[in-house]
Amino acid sequence: MTERDPFAVLAEHLGITPEEVGAMGRDDLARIRTATLAERDQITAELREYGITPGEGS
């Protein structure tokens, strides 16, 4: 598997730049919550490949 930047993966799914992902606030994160279930499942699966578990953290 080709190593991909997790910010790039999330940015691709959200339609924003990786830099914008790095600066995400509550409003931006709300975009994930409003994604369709299939989109969320795909985003979650790809992030887990990089050791990121959505919903965990500070």
CNS distance restraints for C-alpha pairs under 8 A (distance, minus, plus):
assign (resid   4 and name CA) (resid   8 and name CA) 7.11 0.50 0.50
assign (resid   4 and name CA) (resid   9 and name CA) 7.02 0.50 0.50
assign (resid   5 and name CA) (resid   9 and name CA) 6.42 0.50 0.50
assign (resid   6 and name CA) (resid  10 and name CA) 6.25 0.50 0.50
assign (resid   6 and name CA) (resid  47 and name CA) 6.38 0.50 0.50
assign (resid   6 and name CA) (resid  50 and name CA) 6.53 0.50 0.50
assign (resid   7 and name CA) (resid  11 and name CA) 5.92 0.50 0.50
assign (resid   7 and name CA) (resid  18 and name CA) 5.08 0.50 0.50
assign (resid   7 and name CA) (resid  19 and name CA) 7.83 0.50 0.50
assign (resid   7 and name CA) (resid  21 and name CA) 6.08 0.50 0.50
assign (resid   7 and name CA) (resid  22 and name CA) 6.96 0.50 0.50
assign (resid   8 and name CA) (resid  12 and name CA) 5.97 0.50 0.50
assign (resid   8 and name CA) (resid  17 and name CA) 7.35 0.50 0.50
assign (resid   8 and name CA) (resid  18 and name CA) 5.08 0.50 0.50
assign (resid   9 and name CA) (resid  13 and name CA) 6.55 0.50 0.50
assign (resid   9 and name CA) (resid  43 and name CA) 7.80 0.50 0.50
assign (resid   9 and name CA) (resid  46 and name CA) 7.27 0.50 0.50
assign (resid   9 and name CA) (resid  47 and name CA) 7.51 0.50 0.50
assign (resid  10 and name CA) (resid  14 and name CA) 6.15 0.50 0.50
assign (resid  10 and name CA) (resid  18 and name CA) 7.65 0.50 0.50
assign (resid  10 and name CA) (resid  21 and name CA) 7.22 0.50 0.50
assign (resid  10 and name CA) (resid  43 and name CA) 6.72 0.50 0.50
assign (resid  10 and name CA) (resid  47 and name CA) 7.58 0.50 0.50
assign (resid  11 and name CA) (resid  15 and name CA) 5.73 0.50 0.50
assign (resid  11 and name CA) (resid  16 and name CA) 4.92 0.50 0.50
assign (resid  11 and name CA) (resid  17 and name CA) 5.36 0.50 0.50
assign (resid  11 and name CA) (resid  18 and name CA) 5.25 0.50 0.50
assign (resid  11 and name CA) (resid  20 and name CA) 7.71 0.50 0.50
assign (resid  11 and name CA) (resid  21 and name CA) 6.08 0.50 0.50
assign (resid  12 and name CA) (resid  16 and name CA) 6.59 0.50 0.50
assign (resid  12 and name CA) (resid  17 and name CA) 7.49 0.50 0.50
assign (resid  13 and name CA) (resid  39 and name CA) 7.74 0.50 0.50
assign (resid  13 and name CA) (resid  43 and name CA) 6.90 0.50 0.50
assign (resid  14 and name CA) (resid  31 and name CA) 7.45 0.50 0.50
assign (resid  14 and name CA) (resid  32 and name CA) 7.35 0.50 0.50
assign (resid  16 and name CA) (resid  20 and name CA) 6.35 0.50 0.50
assign (resid  16 and name CA) (resid  21 and name CA) 7.19 0.50 0.50
assign (resid  17 and name CA) (resid  21 and name CA) 6.53 0.50 0.50
assign (resid  18 and name CA) (resid  22 and name CA) 6.41 0.50 0.50
assign (resid  19 and name CA) (resid  23 and name CA) 6.55 0.50 0.50
assign (resid  20 and name CA) (resid  24 and name CA) 6.14 0.50 0.50
assign (resid  24 and name CA) (resid  28 and name CA) 5.44 0.50 0.50
assign (resid  24 and name CA) (resid  29 and name CA) 6.50 0.50 0.50
assign (resid  25 and name CA) (resid  29 and name CA) 6.17 0.50 0.50
assign (resid  26 and name CA) (resid  30 and name CA) 6.11 0.50 0.50
assign (resid  27 and name CA) (resid  31 and name CA) 6.99 0.50 0.50
assign (resid  28 and name CA) (resid  32 and name CA) 7.54 0.50 0.50
assign (resid  29 and name CA) (resid  33 and name CA) 6.96 0.50 0.50
assign (resid  30 and name CA) (resid  34 and name CA) 6.45 0.50 0.50
assign (resid  31 and name CA) (resid  35 and name CA) 6.45 0.50 0.50
assign (resid  32 and name CA) (resid  40 and name CA) 7.02 0.50 0.50
assign (resid  33 and name CA) (resid  40 and name CA) 7.86 0.50 0.50
assign (resid  35 and name CA) (resid  39 and name CA) 5.98 0.50 0.50
assign (resid  35 and name CA) (resid  40 and name CA) 6.01 0.50 0.50
assign (resid  36 and name CA) (resid  40 and name CA) 6.17 0.50 0.50
assign (resid  37 and name CA) (resid  41 and name CA) 6.11 0.50 0.50
assign (resid  38 and name CA) (resid  42 and name CA) 6.23 0.50 0.50
assign (resid  39 and name CA) (resid  43 and name CA) 6.11 0.50 0.50
assign (resid  40 and name CA) (resid  44 and name CA) 5.94 0.50 0.50
assign (resid  41 and name CA) (resid  45 and name CA) 6.07 0.50 0.50
assign (resid  42 and name CA) (resid  46 and name CA) 6.23 0.50 0.50
assign (resid  43 and name CA) (resid  47 and name CA) 6.13 0.50 0.50
assign (resid  44 and name CA) (resid  48 and name CA) 6.12 0.50 0.50
assign (resid  44 and name CA) (resid  53 and name CA) 7.42 0.50 0.50
assign (resid  44 and name CA) (resid  54 and name CA) 6.62 0.50 0.50
assign (resid  45 and name CA) (resid  49 and name CA) 6.54 0.50 0.50
assign (resid  46 and name CA) (resid  50 and name CA) 7.11 0.50 0.50
assign (resid  47 and name CA) (resid  51 and name CA) 6.68 0.50 0.50
assign (resid  47 and name CA) (resid  52 and name CA) 5.24 0.50 0.50
assign (resid  47 and name CA) (resid  53 and name CA) 6.81 0.50 0.50
assign (resid  47 and name CA) (resid  54 and name CA) 7.56 0.50 0.50
assign (resid  48 and name CA) (resid  52 and name CA) 4.94 0.50 0.50
assign (resid  48 and name CA) (resid  53 and name CA) 5.66 0.50 0.50
